[in-house]
Amino acid sequence: MSVLLRGIARVRAAPVLRGSAITQRANLTTRPAKDSFGPVETIIGLTVFSITILVPSGWVLTNLENYKKKGTAESE
């Protein structure tokens, strides 16, 4: 069994010991964006983001008592 574990450890450690043959570079630009967002697009984006966060959490908080009742009924 220890031979198998040593073999697995050697295979997993091999890329780390060899180093990375491919150098990754980030594509950074210093120019401003081609198209700027207007106030309407900003408001729409913030509204959609807020709705996707707040609606599910509001649903859970609204129905919290129902979830509590289901949990106690199943455990009994």
Helices and strands as residue ranges (DSSP letters): H 2-18, H 39-62, H 64-75
